[in-house]
Every structure is written in structure tokens, then in C-alpha cells.
Amino acid sequence: MPSPTAWLERNSALGVPLFRLFLGATLVYGTQDNVFSRERMLEFSEFLAGNGFPAPLFNAHLSAFAQFVCGLLIAAGAATRPAAAVMVVNFAVALWMVHRNLPFSANIAPQAMFFGSLLLVFHGAGAFSVAAPLQRRARSSPAGSLAGSRS
């Protein structure tokens, strides 16, 4: 009789891509209002100013567009590690500058974004991604095998 978790073990490669889709979609959804509305971007800028950020309008654009673009990249599995690394920095700054004096319950969402991004920095996009076929092709080509060797 198969193990109750046999199906999960056979399909474990789905876990990271499903998580990646959730994280990417959350980043895009959470910032699309700032990206597509000048009024909302100005509100975000005022929020940053109220929390002591220098150059709040610049940093509002930087953070909102970084989250939006990195969310798209993460969801697609393209440049996942660099995009996730940008989000680690973004959310580390947010946690330090905005959330450090708030109760734990107010920090769950930014902590989830921080640690989820950190997971993707270490793990990468996983099997079902834009990058997966390119990585397989690079590993199987003679040039790909030479690129990783030292003479």
C-alpha cells in the first residue's frame, strides 16, 4: 500500500513554483495601485515621509516599482534569485524603518514577504519556471559544462 504522502513526494517540485506564484502575485497586487495611480503614489510618499525616509517620493517610486517588477519576475520564474534579493533588501528596510515598533501581528505580512523572498534567494525558481529550460540547456551544452570548470 502506498504511503499517504506518496503523491506529495512524487509532486514535490510543485511546491516552490506554487509559492513563487503566490509571492509574485501578492507583490504585484499590493503595489499596482501605486504604480498606476499618481495619487496613490503620493499617498505612499507621504507615508514614507511620516516614517522618516529620506527623499520619500523617490523612495516611494523605487519601492513600489521594485515590488511590482520583481513580483512579475518572481511569478514567472525569471531572474528569481536577483529579484528575490531585491525584495529581501526592500522588506528588511521596511521592517526596520516602519514595523520595528509595531506588535508582531502587524508585522506578519512584511515578515512573510521577507522570509519568502529569502527562501527564493536560496532555492531559486524551481522546476516550473521561465528559467528552468534555459538552465537545463546550459547544463547540457558543452559550453555550459566548460563555464563551471576551472583550468
C-alpha positions as CSV (number, residue, x, y, z in Angstrom):
1,M,0.0,0.0,0.0
2,P,1.5,3.4,-0.9
3,S,2.3,5.9,1.7
4,P,-0.3,8.6,2.4
5,T,2.2,11.2,1.3
6,A,3.4,9.3,-1.8
7,W,1.6,11.7,-4.1
8,L,3.1,14.7,-2.4
9,E,6.6,13.2,-2.6
10,R,6.1,12.5,-6.3
11,N,4.9,16.1,-6.9
12,S,7.2,17.9,-4.5
13,A,8.6,20.0,-7.4
14,L,5.2,21.9,-7.5
15,G,5.7,23.4,-4.0
16,V,8.2,26.2,-4.8
17,P,6.5,27.3,-8.1
18,L,3.1,27.5,-6.3
19,F,4.7,29.5,-3.6
20,R,6.5,31.7,-6.2
21,L,3.2,32.4,-7.9
22,F,1.6,33.4,-4.6
23,L,4.5,35.6,-3.6
24,G,4.8,37.3,-7.0
25,A,1.1,37.9,-7.3
26,T,1.0,39.3,-3.8
27,L,3.8,41.8,-4.7
28,V,2.1,42.8,-7.9
29,Y,-1.4,43.2,-6.4
30,G,0.0,45.1,-3.4
31,T,1.7,47.7,-5.5
32,Q,-0.4,48.0,-8.7
33,D,-2.4,50.9,-7.2
34,N,0.8,52.9,-6.6
35,V,2.2,52.0,-10.0
36,F,-0.9,53.0,-11.9
37,S,-2.1,55.9,-9.8
38,R,-0.2,59.1,-9.2
39,E,-2.5,60.0,-6.3
40,R,-1.8,56.6,-4.5
41,M,2.0,57.1,-5.2
42,L,1.8,60.5,-3.5
43,E,0.0,58.9,-0.5
44,F,2.7,56.3,-0.3
45,S,5.3,59.1,-0.4
46,E,3.6,60.9,2.5
47,F,3.6,57.6,4.5
48,L,7.3,57.2,3.9
49,A,8.0,60.8,4.9
50,G,6.0,60.2,8.1
51,N,8.2,57.3,8.9
52,G,11.5,59.2,8.4
53,F,12.5,58.1,5.0
54,P,14.8,60.4,3.1
55,A,13.7,61.5,-0.4
56,P,10.2,60.0,0.2
57,L,8.9,60.5,-3.4
58,F,12.0,58.9,-4.9
59,N,11.9,56.0,-2.4
60,A,8.1,55.5,-2.9
61,H,8.7,55.1,-6.7
62,L,11.8,52.9,-6.0
63,S,10.0,50.6,-3.6
64,A,6.6,50.3,-5.5
65,F,8.2,49.7,-8.9
66,A,10.8,47.3,-7.4
67,Q,8.0,45.3,-5.8
68,F,5.9,45.3,-9.0
69,V,8.6,44.3,-11.4
70,C,10.2,41.8,-9.0
71,G,6.8,40.4,-8.4
72,L,6.3,39.8,-12.1
73,L,9.8,38.2,-12.4
74,I,9.3,36.0,-9.3
75,A,5.9,34.8,-10.6
76,A,7.3,33.9,-14.0
77,G,10.5,32.4,-12.5
78,A,12.7,34.7,-14.5
79,A,15.8,36.2,-12.7
80,T,14.2,34.8,-9.5
81,R,17.2,35.0,-7.2
82,P,18.2,38.6,-8.1
83,A,14.5,39.7,-7.9
84,A,14.1,38.0,-4.6
85,A,17.3,39.5,-3.3
86,V,16.0,43.0,-4.1
87,M,12.8,42.1,-2.1
88,V,14.9,40.9,0.8
89,V,16.5,44.3,1.0
90,N,13.2,46.1,0.4
91,F,11.4,44.3,3.2
92,A,14.4,44.5,5.6
93,V,14.3,48.2,5.2
94,A,10.5,48.3,5.6
95,L,10.7,46.1,8.7
96,W,13.4,48.3,10.3
97,M,12.1,51.7,9.3
98,V,8.3,51.1,9.7
99,H,7.5,47.9,11.5
100,R,10.1,47.5,14.3
101,N,8.0,49.2,17.0
102,L,4.7,47.6,15.9
103,P,3.2,44.5,17.5
104,F,4.1,41.1,16.0
105,S,0.6,40.8,14.4
106,A,1.2,44.0,12.4
107,N,4.5,42.5,11.0
108,I,3.3,39.2,9.7
109,A,2.8,40.3,6.1
110,P,6.1,42.1,5.7
111,Q,7.9,39.3,7.5
112,A,6.3,36.7,5.2
113,M,7.5,38.7,2.2
114,F,11.0,39.0,3.7
115,F,11.3,35.3,4.5
116,G,9.6,34.1,1.4
117,S,12.0,36.2,-0.7
118,L,14.9,34.8,1.4
119,L,13.7,31.3,0.6
120,L,13.8,32.1,-3.1
121,V,17.2,33.6,-2.9
122,F,18.5,30.3,-1.5
123,H,16.3,27.9,-3.5
124,G,15.8,29.6,-6.9
125,A,12.7,29.4,-9.1
126,G,12.3,25.7,-9.1
127,A,11.4,23.3,-11.9
128,F,8.4,25.1,-13.5
129,S,9.8,28.5,-14.4
130,V,10.9,30.6,-17.4
131,A,14.5,30.0,-16.4
132,A,14.3,26.2,-16.0
133,P,14.6,25.3,-19.7
134,L,17.4,27.7,-20.1
135,Q,19.3,26.2,-17.1
136,R,18.8,22.7,-18.4
137,R,20.0,23.7,-21.8
138,A,23.1,25.4,-20.3
139,R,23.9,22.4,-18.2
140,S,23.7,20.0,-21.2
141,S,25.6,22.1,-23.7
142,P,29.4,21.7,-24.0
143,A,29.9,25.5,-23.3
144,G,27.7,25.2,-20.1
145,S,29.9,22.4,-18.8
146,L,33.1,24.4,-19.5
147,A,31.7,27.5,-17.9
148,G,31.7,25.9,-14.5
149,S,35.1,24.3,-14.7
150,R,38.4,25.8,-13.7
151,S,41.6,25.2,-15.7
